[in-house]
Amino acid sequence: VRAHSPNLNQENELPAGLKPVALFMITDIIRDNAPETLAFFKDQCVDLKVISGDDPVTVSAIAKKAGLENADRYIDATTITTPEDMERAVAECSVFGRVTPQQKKEMVLALQKQKHTVAMTGDGVNDAPALKQADVGVAMGITGTEVSKDAAAMILTDDNFATIVKAVKNGRNIYENIKKAILFLLSGSL
């Protein structure tokens, strides 16, 4: 929920005559396994990006609290106006705020243009174009919309980002076993 007053000035000061009567602290709760999940991907040399429609300063603070490396390298996506700006931003920044659905897709395209393999996670209709464009789109199965699940290549049935770590490890085991089987078959037929 957001509150807005058209009477706020540039310094966000209250108009004359108003007095604050309460202060509400609202924060996102960081999942317990978020820091270890982020650390796993950092160890795997994965360059993580946090993309949100919310204020970039807020998103940066939450990402930092979760343990995202370079969380202080953020940008307000409303300042990205050209494809060149987008390419520079995805190369330099780790946190993106005030991002539109079209910009999410453009970010995926810019990363792919820079020869990155892109995995994208999301749960909303606004994530669907980027999920579809990504090399691997990952949707949330419980909280995700049908549109995001239809656009994704993979669905997390438990809505837990840490499950992707297990999927990566399982995928690597399968790949190694296939390589071993091929080597065994080739050596037996020589």
N, C-alpha and C positions, 0 to 999 in steps of 0.2 A: 504494500500500500504506500502510495506517495502522497505527500501533501504539497500544495503549491499555493502561494499567495502572489497575485499580480502586484501587490504593494511592496514587495521586497526590492531594495535598491541593490546596486552592484556589490556592495559589501555584505549583503545578506543580513542587514540589520533589520530589526523589527520596526514597523512604522511607529511614530510617536503615539503614546497613550496605551500601547499594548504591553502587558507584562506576562512573562512566561509563568505558568502555574504548575507545569509538570515536565519532566524529562523522561522520555522512553528510550531505552537502549535496545536497538534491534540489531541482531547479528546472525550471520549464517553459522550453523554448527558444522565444524569440520569433522568429517568421519575419522574414527580412530586409525584406520588403515591408510588414510590419505598420504601422510608423510612417507611411509615405507613404499607405497605404490609409486609415488613420484621419484623416490630414491632408486627404485628398481629401474625405471625407465631412464633415469639419468645415467646409471651404470651401463645401460645398454646403448648409450650415445643417442638416445631419442631426444629431439628438440621439441619440448612440449610448449604449446600455445594455449592460453586461456582466452576464450572468445565469449563476450557477453553483451547483452543489450543495456546493461547497467552502467553506472558512472565508472570510468576507468580508474579513478583513485580508490574507490571502494573495492572494485574487483582486484586491484593490485594488492591492497591490504589483506584481503581474504586469501589470495594466492600465496602471499608471503607467509601468512599464518599456517597455511597448509604445507609449506616447505618447497614451493616452486622456486627453482633457481632463476635469478634475473627477474623476479616479480616486480622490481622497481623500474624495469624497462617497459613502460606502458604507453599507450596512445589512445586518444579519443578518435574513433573511426570517422567522426563527422569531419575531421580535418583531412581525410584521405579523399582526394578528388580526381586523381588520374591513375591509370594503370602503373605508371612509373612510381607514384607515391605508394601504391599497394605493394609493389615488388620490394621497395626499400623497407616498408614497414614490416612485412613478414620476415625479412632477413634480419632486421635489427631488434624488433620488439618481441616480448613474450606474453604480454597482456594487452588485450584489445577491449575497449569499452565502447558503448553506444553503437554497436555493430548491427547493421540491417541484415535481413536474410540474404539479399543479393550480395552483400559484401562478404558474407561467410563463404558463399560459393566462389567469389572472386579471390578470396584468400587461398582456398584450396587450389584453384587454377594457378595462382602466382607461385605457390610452393611447388606444384608439379612442373611449372615452367623452369624452376630452378633445380630441376632433376631430383626432387624429394619424393619419396613414397609417402603418401598422406593417409593417415587414419583419422577419422573424425567421429566423435561421439556426440549424440544429441538425443533429445526426447520430444521436441516440439515440431509443429508444422513449419515453423520458421527455420528449422535445421534441415528439412528434407532436401532442398536443392544441393546443399553442401554434402550431405550424407551420400546422395546419389553420385555426385562428382568425385568424391574421395576414392582412393584406391581400395580402402576398406572402410565402409560406413558401419558404425556400431550404434544401434538404437537401444534404448531402455525398454524392457519388455513389460514392466508393471506400470510405470508412470508415463511411458511413451505413447504418443498419439499413433493412430493407425497409419497416418501418412508417413511419419518418421520410420515406423517399422517396415512399411512397404518399400521405402527408399534405401534402407540399409541392407548390407550384405550379411550382417551378423546382429543377433538380438541377445542382449543380456537379460536372462529370465529373472535374475535376482536384483537388477538395477544397481549392482555394485561394481564400480569402476575397477576395483581390485581383481575382479574376475578376469579382466583382460590379461593380467599377469599370468594367471593359470592357463589361459588360452594360448598365450605366446609360448610358454614352457611346453605345453602339450604339442603344439605345432612343431616346435623344434625337435622334440623327441620323435615325432612321426617322420619328420624329414631325415633325421639321422638313421632311423631304422630302414627307411626306403633306400638310402645310400648304401647301407650295409648289405641289404638284400641284393641290390644290383651288383655290388662288388663280388658277393658270393656267387651269384649266377654267372657273371662274366669269368670269374676265375675257374669255375667248374666246366665251362664250355671251351676253354682254350686247349 
